[in-house]
């Protein structure tokens, strides 16, 4: 028995049979884990990667790496990397296209989380790729974020609730002496100081030693956005963040004016109803009854009315009552004039025993002649 068979050959023998439906890797019970539907990858073919126990709301990036990803993203196929958002239960599912990493195998699928330092990787076999000795470990590449700026002013549509648009400008620099590979640029936005909703970012390029490069990412916030929004992410190992305030003042002003107009209309309607309410308790009715215009009383009818009243005193009272009713006056104070009017209008009383001669002298001659007959 040959005990010097290379490890890769033994792996090829075992993998030649039917592949298991899934494989997974877990550092320990408290660390995030990943799994794939097959550990044998074919370049250009999709592979499904799943994860569990990852930070909720984090953005994860899955990629195929060579040299066991000892040098980080410099050994990984970042051009075909896939990004996903971790669900509330700490799981995710993403499909990526297997490609040829910049470094030779042994190959792995590596998943990293942003923000945070969580990561996990799983050994895989890439068809058509030969293995090479692992490179000697070199110091981890360093990258600095020189400048982060979020620009863009609100337009008229944004003031009335349209989706705000901002531009994130990120400038990075490689201060080291070795070139930095295509480090992934991850950008996300969110509220409450946490950027957890991913934004499509441009592909990066190699960053030579001492070089500086600027990337611009267009960020679209949701409609009717209100308050402070955070925009951040990472470029390789370097992280960055920025914030912007969004307030739809036009929409707010319209809502306030509408509320004030509604309150004013309600007040006007209430006052109108209160004024028109009949018979309010404790408030005398302001309706003034117009005086009754004097009636057109015929002289004959008036004399008949006074004749029925009886003696001169009763006639005065009756005429006084009638005039008060016709004129609408509560009291007539010209008593002498009232007495004279009664004498003028009233017919003479019939002659009775005990009557004064003045009453007979006041009667007309034709009346006395009728009585004699």
Helices and strands as residue ranges (DSSP letters): H 7-15, E 23-26, E 33-36, E 40-41, E 46-52, E 59-65, G 67-69, G 72-75, G 78-80, E 82-85, E 92-97, E 107-114, E 119-126, E 144-151, H 156-159, E 165-173, E 185-191, E 197-199, E 212-220, E 227-235, E 238-246, H 249-276, H 299-307, H 312-327, H 335-345, H 357-362, H 365-372
